[in-house]
Amino acid sequence: MAHHKSTIKRIRQTETRTARNRYYRTRFKNIVKSVITAAEAEDKAAAQEAFKVANKQIHKLVSKGFIKKSTAARKVSRLNLMVNKIAA
């Protein structure tokens, strides 16, 4: 158990950050999964709509510092390719 004020505060901060990052990680996975699921179902309209939402949300996670800009760009690019491959 921590005895110093600073370590007690650090423990509190770590718990807060861990909870926030867990929320972002889950959100990120679910966003990507929704696009992949729609693309695999060959539903172009649903895939495009899910991609539009995913693109915005992924870039929002970049602004929060959860993922890097290049990681977001790579994910969005691959999801876009997946959506565009669906035959209309």
N, C-alpha and C positions, 0 to 999 in steps of 0.2 A: 504494500500500500504506500502511496506517495505521501510524503510529509511536508514538502515545500509547496508554497503557494503557486509557484510557477509550474511545477509538475502537475499539480491538481488542475490548473487551468489548461495545460497542454492535453491532458486526458480528456477534458470536456470538449476541447476543440477537435480532437481526433475523432471522438464519437459523432460529433456534428458532421464533420467532413465525410466520415464513413457512410453515414445515413444518406447524405446528399449524393455521394458518388454511386451508391447502390441504386438509388432512384434513377439517376441518369443512365447507368449501365443497363438497367432493365428497360427503360424507355427506348434507348438506342436499339437494343436487340429486337424489341417488339415492332418498332418502326420499320426496320430492315426486313423483318419476317413478314410483315403485312404486304410489302411490295413483292417479295419472292413468292409468297403464296398465291397472290393474284396473277403473277406472271406464269407460274406453273399451271394454273388453272386455265390458261389461255384466254383470260378475260381482259381484253385490251383496255376497255373503258375503266374498269375497276383498278387495273394496274397503273394507268396514267393518273388517276385520281390519288391513289396511294403514293405514287412517286412524287406528285406535287406536294403532298403533305410532308413526306419524308425529306425532301430537299430542304424545305423551310426549317423543319425541326433539327435536322443534322447541322445545318449552318448556325442555328441558335445554340447548339451544344458547343460549337467552336467558340462563339462569343463568350460563353461561360467558362471556357478553358478546360472543358472536359476532354475534348479530343483536339488533335492538331489540324491545322488547315489542310495540309496535304492528305491526311487520312480521310478527312471529310470529302475532299475532292475525288479521291480514289473510290470511295464507297458510292458516291453519287454517280460517278462515271460508269461504274459497273452495273449499278441498278438501272441507269438509263439505257445501257446496251441491252440489258435483259428485257426491258419493257419494249424497246424498239424492235426486238427480234420476233415479237408476237405477230403472227399473220392476222391481218384484219378480217 
